[in-house]
């Protein structure tokens, strides 16, 4: 689905701004994308992120302390691949999100959304 979204835009898969949860991010990396939530611990170290704690921000989204839709807008995310344990799995399915997000694929345990 992420590859389809890139093709529709006439872009390479590696240029897609992808949000993937902790469990689906490795697949995005395998496809050549650079997911917002990178699962490699050495890249989450504050020394690599110039002091900003992306992991803390991600956790705040998951705990409801940051609006998930505003979070996606902040990073100009184009596609989302998430499992049932991620708050975005549910947040993007609400009517309020449907104006900006389209469900491209729904499997047994995960969903793929792309920005309209």
Buried (B, 14 or more C-beta within 10 A) or exposed (E): BBBBBBEEEEEEBEEBBBBBBBBBBBBBBEBBBEBBBBBEEEEBEEEBEEEEEBBEBBEEBBEEEBEBBEBBEEEEBBBBBBBEEBBBBEBBBEEEBEEEBBBBEEEEEBBBBBBE
